[in-house]
Amino acid sequence: MSERSYLKYTFIKVPPEWRRRGDAERAQDKREFAAACAEFAADNFLRAYSLVGTRGDCDLMIRAVAPSLDPIHELHVLLNQSGLMRWADVAHSYLALTKESVYSDEAQPLEPRPGSDRRYFIVYPMWKKRSWYALAPDERMRIMRGHIETGRRYPGIEINTAYSYGLDDQEFVVSFNADHPSEFLDLVQELRTTESSSYTESETPIFTCIGASVERALDALDGTAVTAVAAESA
């Protein structure tokens, strides 16, 4: 069996009090945070996203992917040691695991898609109604095939589905790589008319994330052009 990957989406909210700290203090806080990200990224997949201007309840998202939970745990231990996280709160947090889809006839990536770092990353947790699981397997397959065909009419959007059964509150974490949010809006509007949509219990909150380097995403928190570099080991 192909190796699966654990995914962790951590959404962070920085309070206005942190922005009132001195320039040098904020810069040090960001350097410590960036150093923790760099240590994880040396052996695992990590991407940062800014939500400044797209959400009011969070400012930054870290997407971490690893073959086991241990590196993800260690990453967040190090993040919590940074000066930034002494001020910030985790506004939302989602854990999921990749696995092959039983509905799609296309191979589903069990690791992050290579070369798919598009400008925008849209992500949300999702639950199905219990009546969905009461349907016969062939009926679920028929309904999902229609859902998949709708998605294929939007080749500019890449979908990534991860599974959270028993690992977190939601059943899925669904995410999309996109260059044009307007195209994703059109896709979702059309998906609302499909039969599969009637079996969706919930798919909010929805996060529109702007891809950025860790340093750029951190600089967006206070608008100060500070280059965050890995702190030297003590």
MOJOZI-V758659 format. One record per run of one state. SS is the DSSP state (~ for helix, > for strand, _ for the rest). FROM is the first residue (numbers start at 0). TO is the last residue. If there is no record, write none. Layout:
SS,FROM,TO / SS,FROM,TO
//
This chain:
_,0,4 / >,5,12 / _,13,14 / ~,15,18 / _,19,21 / ~,22,40 / _,41,43 / >,44,49 / _,50,50 / >,51,51 / _,52,53 / >,54,54 / _,55,58 / >,59,65 / _,66,67 / ~,68,80 / _,81,82 / ~,83,85 / _,86,87 / >,88,96 / _,97,118 / >,119,127 / _,128,128 / ~,129,133 / _,134,135 / ~,136,151 / _,152,156 / >,157,162 / _,163,170 / >,171,177 / _,178,179 / ~,180,190 / _,191,193 / ~,194,198 / >,199,201 / _,202,204 / >,205,211 / _,212,212 / ~,213,221 / _,222,233
//
